[in-house]
Amino acid sequence: MTSETAGEPLVQLPAPFVDGRGAIQPLVDEPLGSAQVISCKKGTVRGNHHHKSDWHYCYVVSGSIDYYWRPAGSSEAPGHVRVEAGQMFFTPAMTDHAMLFPEDTTFLNLARNARDQASYEEDIIRVQLV
């Protein structure tokens, strides 16, 4: 699996491995620095920033996300896509992004860098996207 570009954030997931026990859905085959399960309340926003060096994949477990993105430093209108449960999107470094939650949502965040608070704050630049 390869990282997507800022032009289209949705990630085409490979077919799952299926046998009599169930299924295994591959998500990311890249070295990761952190993984989080994030829960979000209906009507809230996360993001409104870009990362200087970090990237992340977000896999929606339940609910949905209205994802907005544009190149860092741009004043153009952001792109938008609704990401549903079972879908994943990618945010490369230097991409302004925000997530609006139209319903209670849980997603996995799979990132390149460590996500302790000091490392995280060092890598982000806050913007007002949504």
C-alpha positions, 0 to 999 in steps of 0.5 A, a space after each residue: 500500500 502506498 501513501 495517497 496524495 493531497 489530491 485525493 485522501 481516500 485510500 483504496 483498501 486491499 481485499 481482506 483475507 477471509 477464511 472460516 474464522 473470519 476476515 483480516 483487513 490490512 490497513 497500513 504496511 508502513 512503519 508507524 510511530 503511533 496508533 490511537 483509537 479516537 472517539 468524537 462526539 456529534 458536532 465536534 471538530 478535530 484538526 484545524 492544523 497541518 503537520 510539518 513532518 507527520 502523516 496519518 491514516 484514519 480508519 473509521 470504525 463507526 460513525 462518519 467524518 466530514 474531512 476537509 483538506 488543502 495544501 498548507 498555506 493555501 487560501 483556496 477553498 478546502 476539498 471535502 469528502 464524507 468518510 464512512 465506517 469501513 473507509 480510510 483516508 490519508 493526510 500527508 505532511 504539510 496539508 491543512 486538514 480538519 474533521 467534522 463529526 456529523 454523528 458520534 464517531 470512533 476512528 483509528 489514527 495511524 501516524 508516522 511520528 510519536 504522539 506524546 503531547 510534546 512531540 505532537 505540539 512541536 510538529 503542528 501549525 494551527 490553522 482555521 479551516 473549518 
